[in-house]
Amino acid sequence: MRKVRLGSDPLALYVHVPFCVTRCYFCDFVTVVGKSVTPELIDRYARALNTELDLYAEDSAFGAAPFETAQLGGGTPTMLSPHQLEDVLARMRHYLRGNPDAEILVEGFPTSVTPDKLEVLRAAGNIKFNMGVQTFNDEVLEAVGRRHEREDAMRAITQSKEAGLPSVGIDLIYGLPGGGTDVIAADVRTALDFEVDHIALYPLWVYPQTRLNSLIETGRRSGTEFLERQEQLLVADSMLRAAGYERYTSFHYSRGPEHHHQYGLWQMRGRDWLGVGQAAASQLNDVVYENDRNINRYMALADTGAETAVTADHLDHRARMVRHFSYGIRERRYSLHAFEARFGSSPHDVFGPEIEWMVAEKLVDATADHLELTLQGVLRLGDIEEALAPADHSVAEAGTCCG
């Protein structure tokens, strides 16, 4: 019997494709890169992924578990061939009961976006396609080890829009080495010129084990100070709002509600999801599972129909509240009533001193009904999470790399 069990509550589905041409200097995600990424390895992984998807679909509880939204993330899902991409999306659509109106968010990388893959996405029904561009500045791209150029990104955006996809979005990062306010302003202007439907605007996080951290520590790359990142965010946010984009989460802007990424909102609202693939996390019935982080072990387990989840963290009541609050304040407005309805206590009863500190530091605007992160709070989200989360229950997203 499988340890990971589906319940009857609505779920989201996350499917992980770990492959990248190379590892960006700031990347801290579980990916497989370089010469080890062969067509044979990708093919074997795609088959293992489909096997794991099929196994859950055979679960006796599958019929009672309504899946409402999904994400195909990575890594780089567009490194799959058109046939592999079609196969995985068909299985994901099966989880969504074949409903073409249910959204699947698909991540991509500019150099692996091709017309035939875009046609697969178009034919799969309600696909929201999102590309990791990060910046349109070639010098900054080179400084952080990105293996694409400005022209690659512009071509991929043009082809995606011409393919007739219902929603095309990009990621941008501010605070990159060599990328001042003029660079992020130029990046936003370019995105606006292309009329992309969705923009994820992230600050650069420099994680300890990354190459970028080493480069900064040894003086080979320059880090950006808080006030520099603050200025860059203020400029970019002002430009996007002036152009009619709505900031609907801490990091996400869209041209309208129809372009909101539902998978991200699902997690921010503290709802359960099933993760499939190497190192994929699941949150089900107050337990957080993680699949094997080694690709060969993962494939061997999946191929034989064995359990792919190798860890299970049972969340106690406090940890569940921390997780809900920490995820939830990333949404534009966090409902205090929703928290109380779920846990039987108000956030002020549970996190009173932390909320007082957040208000005093001008990290949130507070009303009787909700909390809303300020732009200052967006920049200091890591400080907020550290204040909220006990050391043994850090908040980790089952999200995606930047593509």
N, C-alpha and C positions, 0 to 999 in steps of 0.2 A: 504494500500500500504506500502511495506517495505521501511524503510529509507535508508538502505544500497542497493545501486543500482549498478549493473554491467554495465560497458561500453563496448565498442567494441575493446579496446586496449588489447594486450596480458596480461595475468595475471599469477601469481603463486598461489598455494593453500597451506595454512597451516592448519593442523588439530591438535588440542591439546588434549592430554590424560593426566589428571593431577595427576594420582595416583602414590604414592611411598610407599614403605614399611615403611620408616621413613624419616625424613627431615635431610639431611646432615647439619653439623654445619655452612657451608658457604653459604647455599642456600637462595636466596631471591626471588625465583620464586613462582608463584601461584600454589600450589600443595595441594593434599588431602592425608593425611598420617595417619598411626597408626590404631587403632582398628576400626575407622569409615570406613575403606576401607574393605567392605565386598563383597562377590561375587554378592549379590543382588544389591548393589550400583553400582558396575562396570557394571553389566548388564543393569541397568536402564540408566546409563550414555551413554553406547554404543548405546542404542536405541534412546536416545535424540540426540546424535551426528549424527546418520544416518538420523533422521528426519530433522535436520537442513540442512544437505547436500542435501537431497531430495528436500527441499523447494527452495533452491537456484537453483537447477537443473530445477525447474519448472518456474523460472523467465523468462519472455518473452525475456530478453536480453541474456539469457544463451547461446543460439545458436550463438550469435555474439561475445561472449567473449572467445577467444581462450586461454585455460589454457595450459602452456608449461612445467611446472615443479611443484613439490609438496614436502611437508615435513610432516611426521607424527611424532610429537614431544611431549614433556611433561615436567615434569613428566616422566612416564615410559610406553611407548606404549606396551612393551612386557609383561606388567601385564594383558593385554587383553588375553582372551582364544584364542586358534587357530581359532575357529569359529568366534569370535568377530573380530579378526584381519583380517580374510579373508573378512568378510562383509564390514568393513571400507575401506580396500584396494580396493575392487571391486568398491565401490562408488567413491573413489578417481580416479581410473583408468577411470571411466565413465567421470569425469570432464576432463580428459586428452584425451577424445574422443576414449577411448579404445586403445590408441596407446601404445603397449608394449615397444616401444623404448623411450618413455618419462620417465624421471627419477623420482622416488619417493625415497626420503631420509627417512629412518626409524631409530629412536633412540631406544636403548635398554639398559638394566641393566644386568650385568653378571648372577645374580642368577635366573633371570626370562627368560633366553634364554634356549629353549628346542628344541630337534630335530623336533618335530611336528610343532612348530612355525616357525622354519627355513625353513621347507618344504613349509609352506604357503607363506613365503617371496620369496622363489625360484620360486614358481609357479605364483607369481603375476607379473613377468616380471621386467625388469630393476630396481631392488632394490639396492640402496646403503645403506648398513647397518653400523651403527655407534654406538659403545658402550662407555658408560661413565666408563672408568677404573680409571682415575685420577692418580693412582700410583699402582705399583705392590708391594709396601712395606707394609706389614701387620701392623706394628707399626704406620705408618703415616695414613693408612686407619682408624685405630681405633681412632687416635687422632682427626680426623675430622668427626667422626660419620658415616662413610661409613659402610654399612651392607653387605659387601662382602669381600672375602679374595683373595690373589694372585692366589690361585689355581682355584677359581671360574672364575676369568678373563681369565686365561690361557685355561681352559676347554672351555669357551664360544667362545674364538677366534678360537680354534682348530675346534670346531663343526661348526662354521660359515663358515670357509674356506672349510671344508669337505662337506658342504651342496651345494657347487657350486655356491654361490652367486657371482655376477659379481664384487663386490667391498666391502671389509670389512675394516672398520676404527675404530680407538679408540680416545678418548680424554685423554690427560695427562695435569696435572696442576703442575706448578713449583711454589715455594714459600710457599708450605704447611708447617705447623708447624712440626718441626722435620725432614723436608725433605731438606737436603742440596744439594750441587752440586753432591755429590757422589750418592744420591738417584735418582735425575733426570737423571744422566748419566746411572745408572743401568736400569731405566725405559725405556730409549730410546734403550739401547742394547737389552732388552727383546722384545720390539716392533719390532726391526730390525730382531731378531732371528725368529719371527713369520711371517716376511715378510708381515705385514699388508699393505694395499694399500693406506691408508690415515691416517694421524695423525694430530689432532687438538692440538696445544700446547698453553695453556692459562696460563697467570699469575694469581695468586690468587688475587681476589678482595674481600676485607673484607667490607661488607655492614653494615651500622649502626645497623639495626634491627635484625641481625643474632646472633645466639648463639655463633658463633666463635668470633664475635666482643666482646661480653660480657666476654668470656673466656680469651681473650687477655688482655682486660682492667683490669681484676681481677688477672692477673698473672698466670692463670691456663694453658694457652697455650702461646707459644712464637711466636711473629710476626717476619717477615723477613724484613730486611732493603732493601732499593732500590738497593744498591750495591750488596747485596747477590742475589737478583732476576736477576740483570743484568748479573752476572757471570753465573748463572744457565742457562739463556737464551742463552748466547754466547756459552756455552759448548754444549747444546742440539742442537742449530741451526747448529753448526759446524759438529756434528756427523751426523745429518740428511742429510746435503748437501754432506758430504763425501760419504754417502751411496747411493747417486743418487736421493734423494728426492728434489722436487722443492717446494720452498715456494711461493705459488701463491696468498695468502692473508696475512694479518698481522699475522694470527694465524694458517694457514692451510698449510700442506705439503702433497704432493702426489707423487706416483710413476710415474705419467704421466697424461696428460690432460684428459684421459678417466676416471680418478678417482676424478676429481674436483667435489665438491658439488655444483650443479647448483643453488639450492635454495638460498644458502648464497650469491652467486655471483649475483643472481637476485636482492636481496635487496640492495647489495652494489652499484649496478648500478642505484638505484633510481627508480626501476620499481614497479608497483602496485601489491598488493596481496590481496586475500580474506582469512580471518582467521575464522575458525569454531571451536566451543567448548568453554568451560568455560574460561573466561578472554582472549580469543583470540583477537588479534588486526588485523585490516584490514587497508590498505591504498588504497583508491579508489578515483580517480578524485580530488586530493588535500584535501581530508578529511581523518582523522585518526579516526576510530571507535574502540571501545572496548566492547566486550561482558561482560555480568554480571559476576563479580568475585566470586559470591557466587554460589556454585555448585547446591544447591537445587533450588534457584531462576532461575538459568540458565536452569536446566532440566524442571522446570515448564513452562517456556516460550517456550522452544523448543518443548515440548510435545504438546502444544496447537497451534503450528504454529505461535506464536507471535514473535515480533521483539526481538532478543537476544542481539543486540547492545544497550547499555544503555548510552554511551557517544559518542560524535562526536566533534572532534577538527578540525575546518576549518583552514587550513594552509594559511597564507598570503604569498606574493611573497618572502619576506625575509626568512621566516621560511622554505619554500620549498628549497631555495638555501642552507641554513644551513644544512638541512636534507640531501640533495644530496651530499654536500661536506663532511659532517661528516661520512656518510656511505661510500662514494666513496673512501676516502683515505685508507680504510681498504683493498681495493684490492691492489695487488702488485704494479701496476702503475695506477695512477689516471690521466685520460686524461683531460687536460685543455681545449682542443678543444671541447670535449663532453659537458662540462659545458657551454661553450660559445654558442654552437649550441642550447642548451636547453633554456638558460635564456637570451641570447642576450647581456651578459656582460662577461668579462673574470673574473676568480677567483681573479686575482690580483686587478681588479677594486673594487671588492666587499669585499675581505678579505686581502687587501694589508698589513696592519700592522700585522695581525695574521700570514700571510705567512712569512713575514720578520722575525718575532720572531721565527717561527718554523725552518727557515733556520739557524738563528744565534745560536739557541740552539742545532743544529744538529739533529733535530727531523725528518727532511725530506731532501732528495736529490732532487734538482730541476733542470729541464732542460726547454727549451723553450716549450716543448710539454707535459710534465707530472711532477707530484710529486710522490715521492716514500718514504714511511715511512722507516726510519732506524730502527734498533733494539732498539735504544734508544727511538725512536718515538713510537714503539710498547708498550714499558713499560710505556710511558707517554701519552697514548692515552686519558686517562681521563682528563689530563690537557689541551690537544688540544681541546677536545669537550667543556670543560668549557670555554675556550677562544672564541670559535666560537658561542656557542649557547646562545641566550638571556634566561633569567631565566624562562620566560613563555613558552619556546619552547625547552625543553630539548630533547635530542635524545634518544629514547628508541627502542630497537630492538624487533620485533615480532619474536623472535627466540625460543629457546628451552632450557630446563634445561639440566643438564649434564648427566642424565640417571643413 
